[in-house]
Amino acid sequence: MSRSRALLTAVAALFALLGLAALPHSSLAAEAGGATTGPRPGAAPVSASAQETVAAMQPGWNLGNTLDATGPDETSWGNPRVTRELLRQIRSEGFRSVRIPVTWTQHQGPGPDHTIDAAHLARVQEVVEWAVQEDLYVLLNVHHDSWQWVMDLPTRHETVLNRFTATWEQIAEAFRDAPPEVLFESINEPFFEGSSGDQHNAELLHELNSVFHGLVRGSGGTNAERLLVLPTLHTSPEQERLDELVETFDALDDPGLVATVHYYGFWPFSVNIAGHTRFDATAEQDVVDTFQRLRTTFVDRGIPVILGEYGLLGFDRDTGVVQQGEKLKFFESFGAHARAGDITTMLWDNGQHLDRTALAWNDPALFRQIESSWTVNSATGSTDQIFIRAGGTPQDTTVTLRTEGHTVTSVTHDGRELAAGEEYTVDGDDLVLNGEALARLADSGEYGVNATLSVTFSGGTPWEVRILRYDPPVLGAAGGTTGGLDIPTEFRGDQLATMEAVYADGSNAGPQDWTSYKEFGAAFSPDAAAGTITLTADFFAEIRDGAAVTLTFHFWSGTTASYEVTRTGTTVVGTPG
């Protein structure tokens, strides 16, 4: 801690002792050489209510897979050490808050004290202080400890409760005089093993949240009024879990409490399984229902909500698990409903979104869609890709628009405006692209994306449509083991959407055999650059020995390809159908 920072802390303590207002946030930023000398845009007033403060935190970002890594240090899961420049970049991108997940387990000594390593605690304090100095609200928590030892609360009650108490006593003491822009979250994604069921789980989580609340409030300083964030079981947004948390809020009767849940979308769409390749009406209704529950259960009762993590579950493997246009539609819908529901959201980023070395977005189009959703609804299209068969004659093609009240102002390619009425027409919600224009755009002779059209509207972000030249993919024979089979594949400009697997009798084959459509990235994974489709060890682990399996690969052009694989012991043979 710097001398100037220590002085500020001492002055703040004196102010508190005298019953005076704490130093404003802007003073801390100025002390840091900081970003501002006055109130920051969107900042809540110093005496803000919980609702005002949480609203001022929108939007938020997660510093994932860093201080929450379960290895020896913050680089254990592949991310670089946190820098102040990273946090400054996050603020410059429009984020107003950062959730800092921290795993404490491996940095604690034995019981009964469970002393947190001084160096680790100091590092967490440093990162939190940088964030505050960069005009970011901070949400600090106890993270992967939830599945490392907190989950054992039913079977080792006193041991776990003592450790939980010791952990939060030390955190509360370390951040006792941190400014009110630092919030505490009791536990990440809590669950319990060995409980007697839902009622017991609810009682255990109520106990943890109550202990957390009592010891933080009792530690004094700014902690006496600091906003405290309490999760549902599993941080689930299901109604039963929300109702359980409401009971805790009623019992604690503290206006400085905030509810938190996580949301990763309609599960089959989120991981691309069971044929849910598109953000269809079912997937969107799940978004609508989730935000409606949060609104009626909490927000309408004056309880603010932080949706502490959001994204798509398939992103844990690869952001390509869900097709680009379909993923953009999800994030657009998510942002619109969050805004309408007055919910503060925090994007989960484990390093897959913002490159923390280059400080640039790995998928600028995705971030552009997320960013626009913070303030305005944007139009989307029924598709963002049009496939043109090589050597074929393109026909007029319609992209159905969801305009959100906007109108098309232009369609451009490489900065050139296409001629309205000639190269395209707009008929109500239909954007019709002229076949001759498509032929010109797809005349490079190369497979894959030949052109990208930008459809601009009177408001919101543009919708991009890629024109792809393709021929039906060609799959080759392959041999391998149950450890994985690489199928030689000439994609020829096409893209894989999903894969079905059935036995000769028509029954579903492979993992999750309640569906013939397997999970993208888990059972199979395409690699266009390498020219392969890989069937994974997890897929073969659920295939019967000696049985032939018929695979059907579905491509985004509408093309399908049949393939047969047979497992004999640990040997696997594959042949085109």
C-alpha positions as CSV (number, residue, x, y, z in Angstrom):
1,M,0.0,0.0,0.0
2,S,1.4,3.4,-1.0
3,R,1.9,6.1,1.6
4,S,-0.6,8.4,-0.1
5,R,-3.1,5.6,-0.1
6,A,-2.4,4.8,3.5
7,L,-3.0,8.5,4.3
8,L,-6.4,8.4,2.5
9,T,-7.4,5.4,4.5
10,A,-6.4,7.0,7.7
11,V,-8.4,10.2,6.8
12,A,-11.4,8.1,5.8
13,A,-11.3,6.3,9.2
14,L,-11.1,9.7,10.9
15,F,-14.1,10.9,8.9
16,A,-16.0,7.8,9.9
17,L,-15.1,8.3,13.6
18,L,-16.4,11.9,13.4
19,G,-19.6,10.8,11.6
20,L,-18.7,12.6,8.4
21,A,-19.1,11.5,4.9
22,A,-16.4,9.3,3.4
23,L,-14.1,10.7,0.7
24,P,-15.8,10.5,-2.7
25,H,-14.6,8.0,-5.3
26,S,-13.2,10.8,-7.4
27,S,-10.6,11.6,-4.7
28,L,-9.3,8.1,-4.8
29,A,-8.9,8.3,-8.6
30,A,-7.1,11.6,-8.3
31,E,-4.7,10.2,-5.8
32,A,-3.9,7.5,-8.3
33,G,-2.8,9.9,-10.9
34,G,-6.1,8.9,-12.1
35,A,-8.6,9.0,-14.6
36,T,-10.8,11.7,-13.4
37,T,-11.1,14.7,-11.0
38,G,-14.9,14.7,-10.8
39,P,-17.8,12.4,-10.8
40,R,-17.6,9.7,-13.5
41,P,-20.3,9.4,-16.1
42,G,-23.1,7.2,-14.8
43,A,-21.7,7.1,-11.2
44,A,-24.1,6.7,-8.4
45,P,-24.2,9.5,-5.8
46,V,-22.1,9.0,-2.7
47,S,-25.3,8.3,-0.6
48,A,-26.8,6.1,-3.3
49,S,-29.3,3.4,-2.6
50,A,-28.5,-0.2,-3.5
51,Q,-30.6,0.2,-6.6
52,E,-28.8,3.3,-7.8
53,T,-25.3,1.8,-7.1
54,V,-26.1,-1.4,-9.0
55,A,-27.5,0.5,-11.9
56,A,-24.3,2.6,-12.0
57,M,-22.4,-0.7,-12.3
58,Q,-23.9,-1.6,-15.7
59,P,-22.2,-3.0,-17.7
60,G,-19.7,-5.3,-16.0
61,W,-16.9,-7.6,-17.0
62,N,-15.3,-10.7,-15.3
63,L,-11.6,-11.0,-14.7
64,G,-12.0,-14.8,-15.1
65,N,-9.5,-17.6,-14.9
66,T,-6.9,-15.4,-13.2
67,L,-7.1,-14.7,-9.4
68,D,-9.6,-17.6,-9.3
69,A,-7.1,-20.1,-10.8
70,T,-6.6,-23.1,-8.5
71,G,-2.9,-23.3,-9.3
72,P,-0.1,-21.6,-7.4
73,D,-0.6,-18.2,-9.0
74,E,-2.8,-16.1,-11.3
75,T,-1.1,-17.3,-14.5
76,S,-1.8,-21.0,-13.8
77,W,-4.7,-21.1,-16.3
78,G,-2.9,-19.4,-19.1
79,N,-3.7,-15.8,-18.6
80,P,-1.0,-13.1,-18.0
81,R,-0.6,-11.3,-14.8
82,V,-3.2,-8.5,-14.4
83,T,-2.0,-5.1,-15.2
84,R,-3.5,-1.7,-14.4
85,E,-3.4,-1.1,-18.2
86,L,-5.9,-4.0,-18.7
87,L,-8.3,-2.5,-16.2
88,R,-7.9,0.9,-17.8
89,Q,-8.7,-0.7,-21.2
90,I,-11.8,-2.3,-19.7
91,R,-13.0,1.0,-18.5
92,S,-12.3,2.7,-21.9
93,E,-14.4,0.0,-23.6
94,G,-17.4,1.2,-21.6
95,F,-17.5,-1.2,-18.7
96,R,-18.3,0.4,-15.4
97,S,-17.6,-2.6,-13.1
98,V,-15.4,-5.6,-12.8
99,R,-16.1,-8.8,-11.0
100,I,-12.9,-10.2,-9.6
101,P,-13.3,-13.9,-8.8
102,V,-10.7,-15.1,-6.2
103,T,-10.0,-18.7,-5.1
104,W,-8.4,-18.6,-1.6
105,T,-8.1,-22.4,-0.9
106,Q,-4.5,-22.9,-2.0
107,H,-3.4,-19.7,-0.4
108,Q,-4.6,-20.6,3.1
109,G,-2.8,-22.3,6.0
110,P,-4.3,-25.1,8.2
111,G,-7.2,-24.7,10.6
112,P,-8.4,-23.4,12.8
113,D,-7.0,-20.0,11.6
114,H,-6.8,-20.8,7.9
115,T,-4.5,-17.8,7.5
116,I,-4.5,-16.3,4.0
117,D,-1.0,-15.9,2.6
118,A,0.0,-12.3,3.0
119,A,1.5,-12.0,-0.5
120,H,-1.7,-13.4,-2.1
121,L,-3.9,-11.1,-0.1
122,A,-1.7,-8.1,-1.0
123,R,-1.9,-9.0,-4.7
124,V,-5.7,-9.1,-4.5
125,Q,-5.7,-5.7,-2.7
126,E,-3.5,-4.3,-5.4
127,V,-5.7,-5.4,-8.3
128,V,-8.8,-4.2,-6.5
129,E,-7.2,-0.8,-5.8
130,W,-6.1,-0.5,-9.5
131,A,-9.7,-1.2,-10.6
132,V,-11.1,1.5,-8.2
133,Q,-8.5,3.9,-9.4
134,E,-9.6,3.3,-13.0
135,D,-13.2,4.3,-12.0
136,L,-14.5,0.8,-11.9
137,Y,-16.8,-0.7,-9.3
138,V,-15.5,-4.0,-8.0
139,L,-17.3,-7.2,-7.0
140,L,-15.0,-9.4,-5.0
141,N,-15.9,-12.9,-4.0
142,V,-14.9,-16.4,-2.8
143,H,-14.9,-18.4,-6.0
144,H,-13.8,-22.0,-6.7
145,D,-13.6,-22.7,-2.9
146,S,-17.3,-23.6,-3.5
147,W,-16.4,-26.9,-5.0
148,Q,-13.1,-27.4,-3.2
149,W,-14.5,-27.5,0.3
150,V,-17.6,-25.4,0.9
151,M,-19.7,-28.1,-0.8
152,D,-18.9,-30.4,2.1
153,L,-21.0,-28.3,4.6
154,P,-23.6,-31.0,5.1
155,T,-21.1,-33.7,6.1
156,R,-18.4,-31.5,7.8
157,H,-20.5,-28.7,9.0
158,E,-18.4,-27.2,11.8
159,T,-15.1,-27.6,9.9
160,V,-16.5,-25.9,6.7
161,L,-18.4,-23.2,8.6
162,N,-15.3,-22.3,10.6
163,R,-13.2,-22.1,7.5
164,F,-15.8,-20.0,5.7
165,T,-15.9,-17.7,8.7
166,A,-12.2,-17.4,9.0
167,T,-11.9,-16.7,5.2
168,W,-14.4,-13.9,5.2
169,E,-13.2,-12.4,8.5
170,Q,-9.7,-11.9,6.9
171,I,-11.2,-10.5,3.7
172,A,-13.5,-8.2,5.6
173,E,-10.6,-6.9,7.7
174,A,-8.3,-6.4,4.7
175,F,-11.0,-4.4,2.9
176,R,-12.6,-2.8,5.9
177,D,-11.9,0.7,4.7
178,A,-12.0,0.1,1.0
179,P,-14.4,2.6,-0.6
180,P,-18.1,1.7,-1.1
181,E,-17.5,1.0,-4.8
182,V,-16.1,-2.3,-3.6
183,L,-18.8,-4.9,-3.1
184,F,-18.5,-8.4,-1.6
185,E,-20.2,-11.6,-3.0
186,S,-20.5,-14.3,-0.4
187,I,-19.8,-17.4,-2.5
188,N,-19.7,-18.4,-6.2
189,E,-22.2,-21.0,-7.5
190,P,-22.8,-22.6,-4.2
191,F,-24.0,-26.3,-4.0
192,F,-23.8,-29.0,-1.4
193,E,-23.0,-32.7,-1.5
194,G,-24.6,-35.1,1.0
195,S,-27.6,-33.0,1.8
196,S,-31.0,-34.4,2.3
197,G,-32.5,-32.4,-0.6
198,D,-33.8,-29.0,-1.7
199,Q,-35.0,-27.8,1.7
200,H,-31.7,-28.8,3.4
201,N,-29.8,-27.0,0.6
202,A,-31.8,-23.9,1.1
203,E,-31.2,-23.9,4.8
204,L,-27.4,-24.4,4.4
205,L,-27.1,-21.6,1.9
206,H,-29.2,-19.3,4.1
207,E,-26.8,-20.2,6.9
208,L,-23.7,-19.3,4.8
209,N,-25.2,-16.1,3.6
210,S,-26.3,-15.1,7.1
211,V,-22.9,-15.8,8.6
212,F,-21.3,-13.8,5.8
213,H,-23.7,-10.9,6.3
214,G,-23.2,-10.8,10.1
215,L,-19.4,-11.0,10.2
216,V,-18.9,-8.4,7.4
217,R,-21.4,-5.9,9.0
218,G,-19.8,-6.5,12.4
219,S,-16.3,-5.8,11.1
220,G,-17.0,-2.1,11.0
221,G,-15.6,0.6,8.8
222,T,-17.1,0.9,5.4
223,N,-18.2,-2.8,5.8
224,A,-21.0,-1.6,8.1
225,E,-22.9,-0.3,5.0
226,R,-21.0,-1.9,2.1
227,L,-23.3,-3.6,-0.5
228,L,-23.3,-7.3,0.0
229,V,-24.2,-9.7,-2.8
230,L,-26.0,-13.0,-2.1
231,P,-26.4,-15.8,-4.6
232,T,-29.1,-18.4,-5.1
233,L,-28.2,-22.1,-5.0
234,H,-26.0,-22.8,-8.0
235,T,-26.6,-19.1,-8.8
236,S,-29.6,-20.5,-10.7
237,P,-32.3,-18.2,-12.1
238,E,-35.0,-20.8,-11.7
239,Q,-38.0,-19.7,-9.7
240,E,-37.6,-22.1,-6.8
241,R,-34.0,-20.9,-6.2
242,L,-35.1,-17.2,-6.4
243,D,-37.9,-17.8,-3.9
244,E,-35.4,-19.4,-1.4
245,L,-33.2,-16.3,-1.6
246,V,-36.1,-14.0,-1.1
247,E,-36.6,-15.7,2.3
248,T,-33.0,-14.9,3.2
249,F,-33.5,-11.2,2.2
250,D,-36.7,-11.0,4.3
251,A,-34.9,-12.5,7.3
252,L,-31.9,-10.3,7.1
253,D,-33.9,-7.1,6.4
254,D,-31.0,-5.1,5.2
255,P,-31.4,-2.5,2.4
256,G,-27.7,-3.0,1.5
257,L,-28.2,-6.4,-0.1
258,V,-28.1,-7.4,-3.7
259,A,-29.2,-10.7,-5.4
260,T,-27.0,-12.5,-7.9
261,V,-27.6,-15.2,-10.5
262,H,-25.8,-16.5,-13.6
263,Y,-27.2,-17.1,-17.0
264,Y,-25.7,-19.1,-20.0
265,G,-28.8,-19.4,-22.2
266,F,-31.1,-22.2,-23.1
267,W,-28.8,-25.2,-22.5
268,P,-29.3,-27.2,-25.8
269,F,-28.6,-24.0,-27.8
270,S,-25.8,-22.9,-25.5
271,V,-23.8,-26.1,-26.1
272,N,-25.2,-26.9,-29.6
273,I,-26.8,-30.3,-28.9
274,A,-30.1,-32.0,-29.9
275,G,-30.2,-30.1,-33.1
276,H,-30.5,-26.7,-31.5
277,T,-28.1,-24.9,-33.9
278,R,-30.2,-21.7,-34.1
279,F,-31.3,-19.1,-31.7
280,D,-35.0,-19.9,-32.3
281,A,-38.2,-19.0,-30.5
282,T,-37.6,-21.7,-27.8
283,A,-34.1,-20.3,-27.0
284,E,-35.3,-16.7,-27.0
285,Q,-38.3,-17.6,-24.8
286,D,-35.9,-18.9,-22.2
287,V,-34.2,-15.5,-22.2
288,V,-37.6,-13.7,-21.8
289,D,-38.7,-16.0,-19.0
290,T,-35.5,-15.6,-17.1
291,F,-35.5,-11.8,-17.0
292,Q,-39.2,-11.8,-16.2
293,R,-38.6,-13.9,-13.2
294,L,-35.8,-11.7,-12.0
295,R,-37.8,-8.6,-12.5
296,T,-41.0,-9.8,-10.7
297,T,-39.2,-11.6,-7.9
298,F,-36.5,-9.0,-7.0
299,V,-36.4,-5.8,-9.0
300,D,-40.1,-5.0,-8.6
301,R,-39.7,-5.5,-4.8
302,G,-36.8,-3.0,-4.7
303,I,-34.0,-5.6,-4.6
304,P,-31.3,-5.0,-7.2
305,V,-29.9,-7.8,-9.2
306,I,-26.4,-8.4,-10.6
307,L,-26.3,-11.1,-13.2
308,G,-22.7,-12.0,-12.3
309,E,-21.9,-14.2,-15.2
310,Y,-23.4,-14.6,-18.7
311,G,-22.3,-16.1,-22.0
312,L,-22.8,-19.4,-23.7
313,L,-21.6,-22.6,-22.1
314,G,-20.1,-23.9,-25.4
315,F,-17.6,-21.1,-25.1
316,D,-15.8,-23.1,-22.5
317,R,-14.5,-25.2,-25.3
318,D,-14.5,-22.8,-28.3
319,T,-16.5,-19.7,-29.2
320,G,-17.2,-21.4,-32.6
321,V,-19.4,-24.0,-31.0
322,V,-22.4,-21.7,-31.7
323,Q,-22.5,-20.3,-35.3
324,Q,-21.6,-16.6,-35.5
325,G,-24.9,-15.1,-36.5
326,E,-26.9,-17.2,-34.1
327,K,-24.6,-16.2,-31.3
328,L,-25.0,-12.5,-32.2
329,K,-28.7,-12.9,-32.0
330,F,-28.5,-14.4,-28.5
331,F,-26.3,-11.6,-27.2
332,E,-28.6,-8.9,-28.8
333,S,-31.7,-10.5,-27.2
334,F,-29.9,-10.9,-23.9
335,G,-28.8,-7.3,-23.7
336,A,-32.2,-6.0,-24.7
337,H,-34.1,-7.9,-22.1
338,A,-31.5,-7.1,-19.4
339,R,-31.9,-3.4,-20.2
340,A,-35.7,-3.6,-20.1
341,G,-35.5,-5.5,-16.8
342,D,-33.1,-3.1,-15.1
343,I,-30.6,-5.9,-14.5
344,T,-26.9,-5.2,-14.2
345,T,-24.9,-7.8,-16.2
346,M,-21.3,-9.0,-16.1
347,L,-19.8,-10.7,-19.1
348,W,-17.9,-13.9,-18.3
349,D,-14.4,-13.7,-19.9
350,N,-11.8,-16.3,-19.1
351,G,-9.5,-14.8,-21.6
352,Q,-11.4,-16.0,-24.7
353,H,-12.9,-12.6,-25.5
354,L,-10.5,-9.8,-24.7
355,D,-6.8,-10.6,-25.5
356,R,-5.2,-9.5,-22.3
357,T,-1.8,-9.0,-24.0
358,A,-2.8,-7.2,-27.1
359,L,-5.8,-5.5,-25.3
360,A,-8.0,-6.2,-28.3
361,W,-11.2,-8.2,-28.8
362,N,-10.7,-11.5,-30.4
363,D,-14.1,-11.2,-32.0
364,P,-14.8,-7.5,-32.7
365,A,-18.2,-8.2,-34.2
366,L,-19.3,-10.0,-31.0
367,F,-18.2,-7.2,-28.8
368,R,-19.9,-4.6,-31.1
369,Q,-23.2,-6.5,-30.7
370,I,-22.8,-6.7,-26.9
371,E,-21.8,-3.1,-26.6
372,S,-24.7,-1.8,-28.7
373,S,-27.1,-3.8,-26.6
374,W,-26.2,-1.8,-23.5
375,T,-28.1,1.2,-24.9
376,V,-30.2,0.3,-27.9
377,N,-31.9,-2.6,-29.7
378,S,-30.2,-3.6,-32.9
379,A,-31.7,-5.2,-36.0
380,T,-30.7,-8.8,-36.8
381,G,-31.3,-11.1,-39.7
382,S,-32.6,-14.7,-40.2
383,T,-29.0,-15.6,-41.3
384,D,-25.6,-14.0,-41.6
385,Q,-24.4,-16.3,-44.4
386,I,-25.5,-17.1,-48.0
387,F,-24.0,-20.1,-49.7
388,I,-23.5,-20.0,-53.4
389,R,-22.7,-23.3,-55.2
390,A,-19.6,-23.1,-57.2
391,G,-20.5,-23.0,-60.9
392,G,-24.2,-22.5,-60.1
393,T,-26.4,-19.6,-61.0
394,P,-27.5,-17.8,-57.8
395,Q,-31.1,-16.9,-57.4
396,D,-32.6,-13.9,-55.6
397,T,-32.1,-14.6,-51.9
398,T,-34.1,-13.3,-49.0
399,V,-32.8,-12.5,-45.5
400,T,-35.7,-11.8,-43.2
401,L,-34.9,-8.9,-40.9
402,R,-36.0,-8.4,-37.3
403,T,-35.8,-4.6,-37.5
404,E,-36.6,-3.6,-33.9
405,G,-38.3,-0.5,-35.3
406,H,-35.3,0.6,-37.5
407,T,-35.2,0.9,-41.2
408,V,-32.5,-0.2,-43.7
409,T,-30.4,2.8,-44.8
410,S,-27.8,1.1,-46.9
411,V,-26.2,-2.2,-47.9
412,T,-22.4,-1.9,-48.6
413,H,-19.6,-4.1,-49.7
414,D,-16.0,-2.9,-49.1
415,G,-17.3,0.6,-48.6
416,R,-19.3,0.6,-51.9
417,E,-23.1,1.1,-51.5
418,L,-25.1,-1.5,-53.4
419,A,-27.8,0.0,-55.6
420,A,-31.2,-0.1,-54.0
421,G,-33.9,-1.4,-56.3
422,E,-31.3,-3.1,-58.5
423,E,-28.8,-5.1,-56.4
424,Y,-31.2,-5.4,-53.5
425,T,-34.7,-4.4,-52.4
426,V,-36.4,-4.1,-49.0
427,D,-40.0,-5.4,-48.9
428,G,-41.3,-5.0,-45.4
429,D,-39.0,-7.1,-43.2
430,D,-37.4,-8.9,-46.2
431,L,-34.1,-7.9,-47.6
432,V,-33.9,-9.4,-51.1
433,L,-30.5,-9.7,-52.6
434,N,-30.4,-9.9,-56.4
435,G,-29.1,-13.1,-57.9
436,E,-26.9,-11.4,-60.4
437,A,-25.4,-9.2,-57.7
438,L,-24.7,-12.3,-55.7
439,A,-23.0,-13.9,-58.7
440,R,-20.7,-11.0,-59.0
441,L,-19.9,-11.0,-55.3
442,A,-19.1,-14.7,-55.3
443,D,-16.9,-14.7,-58.4
444,S,-13.4,-15.0,-56.8
445,G,-13.1,-18.7,-57.7
446,E,-12.1,-19.4,-54.2
447,Y,-14.0,-21.5,-51.6
448,G,-15.3,-19.8,-48.5
449,V,-16.2,-16.2,-47.8
450,N,-16.0,-14.2,-51.1
451,A,-17.7,-11.0,-49.8
452,T,-19.2,-9.5,-46.7
453,L,-22.2,-7.2,-46.9
454,S,-22.9,-4.7,-44.2
455,V,-26.6,-3.9,-43.7
456,T,-26.9,-0.5,-42.0
457,F,-30.0,0.6,-40.2
458,S,-31.3,3.9,-38.8
459,G,-30.2,2.8,-35.3
460,G,-28.2,0.1,-33.6
461,T,-25.3,-1.8,-35.0
462,P,-25.1,-3.1,-38.6
463,W,-25.9,-6.7,-39.5
464,E,-23.2,-8.4,-41.6
465,V,-24.0,-11.1,-44.2
466,R,-21.2,-13.2,-45.7
467,I,-21.4,-14.6,-49.2
468,L,-19.7,-18.0,-49.4
469,R,-18.8,-20.1,-52.4
470,Y,-18.9,-23.8,-51.8
471,D,-19.1,-27.3,-53.1
472,P,-20.4,-30.3,-51.1
473,P,-17.7,-31.4,-48.6
474,V,-15.9,-34.7,-49.2
475,L,-15.0,-37.0,-46.3
476,G,-12.3,-39.7,-46.5
477,A,-11.7,-43.1,-44.9
478,A,-9.9,-43.1,-41.6
479,G,-8.5,-45.4,-39.0
480,G,-7.7,-44.7,-35.4
481,T,-8.5,-45.6,-31.8
482,T,-11.1,-44.9,-29.2
483,G,-8.8,-42.1,-28.1
484,G,-10.0,-40.1,-31.1
485,L,-10.6,-40.5,-34.8
486,D,-9.6,-37.7,-37.3
487,I,-11.8,-37.9,-40.4
488,P,-10.1,-36.3,-43.4
489,T,-12.5,-33.7,-44.7
490,E,-12.4,-31.3,-47.6
491,F,-14.8,-28.7,-46.4
492,R,-14.7,-26.8,-49.8
493,G,-16.1,-23.6,-48.3
494,D,-18.8,-25.2,-46.2
495,Q,-19.2,-25.2,-42.4
496,L,-20.3,-28.0,-40.1
497,A,-23.5,-27.3,-38.1
498,T,-24.1,-30.5,-36.2
499,M,-23.7,-34.3,-36.3
500,E,-26.2,-37.2,-35.8
501,A,-25.2,-40.7,-34.6
502,V,-27.5,-43.8,-34.8
503,Y,-27.1,-47.5,-34.7
504,A,-28.3,-49.8,-37.5
505,D,-31.6,-50.3,-35.6
506,G,-32.2,-46.6,-35.6
507,S,-31.5,-46.1,-31.9
508,N,-29.4,-43.2,-30.8
509,A,-25.6,-43.8,-30.4
510,G,-23.0,-42.1,-28.4
511,P,-23.1,-39.9,-25.3
512,Q,-26.4,-38.3,-24.2
513,D,-28.4,-40.9,-26.1
514,W,-31.7,-39.2,-25.5
515,T,-30.9,-37.4,-28.8
516,S,-29.3,-38.4,-32.1
517,Y,-27.7,-35.0,-32.4
518,K,-24.4,-35.0,-30.5
519,E,-22.8,-32.1,-28.6
520,F,-20.6,-29.9,-30.8
521,G,-17.1,-29.8,-29.5
522,A,-17.6,-32.6,-27.0
523,A,-18.5,-35.5,-29.2
524,F,-17.1,-34.1,-32.4
525,S,-15.1,-31.1,-33.5
526,P,-14.4,-29.7,-37.0
527,D,-11.1,-28.0,-38.0
528,A,-11.3,-26.5,-41.4
529,A,-7.7,-25.4,-41.4
530,A,-6.5,-28.9,-40.6
531,G,-9.0,-30.5,-42.9
532,T,-10.4,-32.8,-40.3
533,I,-13.5,-33.6,-38.3
534,T,-12.5,-35.3,-35.0
535,L,-14.6,-37.8,-33.2
536,T,-13.5,-37.6,-29.5
537,A,-12.6,-40.1,-26.9
538,D,-15.8,-39.1,-25.0
539,F,-17.9,-40.1,-28.1
540,F,-16.3,-43.5,-28.4
541,A,-16.5,-44.1,-24.7
542,E,-20.3,-44.4,-25.2
543,I,-20.2,-46.5,-28.4
544,R,-21.0,-50.3,-28.2
545,D,-18.1,-52.5,-29.1
546,G,-18.6,-54.2,-32.5
547,A,-21.5,-52.1,-33.5
548,A,-21.6,-50.0,-36.7
549,V,-22.7,-46.4,-36.2
550,T,-24.1,-44.2,-39.0
551,L,-23.1,-40.6,-38.7
552,T,-24.9,-37.8,-40.6
553,F,-23.0,-34.5,-40.8
554,H,-25.2,-31.5,-41.3
555,F,-23.6,-28.5,-43.0
556,W,-24.8,-24.9,-42.9
557,S,-25.3,-24.9,-46.7
558,G,-28.0,-27.5,-46.2
559,T,-25.7,-30.3,-47.5
560,T,-25.5,-33.5,-45.5
561,A,-22.8,-36.3,-45.6
562,S,-23.2,-39.8,-44.4
563,Y,-20.3,-41.7,-42.7
564,E,-20.0,-45.0,-40.9
565,V,-17.7,-45.9,-38.0
566,T,-17.2,-49.2,-36.3
567,R,-15.5,-49.8,-33.0
568,T,-13.7,-53.1,-32.3
569,G,-12.0,-53.0,-28.9
570,T,-9.9,-49.9,-29.0
571,T,-9.7,-49.8,-32.8
572,V,-11.9,-47.6,-34.8
573,V,-12.5,-47.6,-38.6
574,G,-14.4,-45.0,-40.5
575,T,-15.7,-45.0,-44.1
576,P,-17.8,-42.6,-46.2
577,G,-21.4,-43.5,-46.6
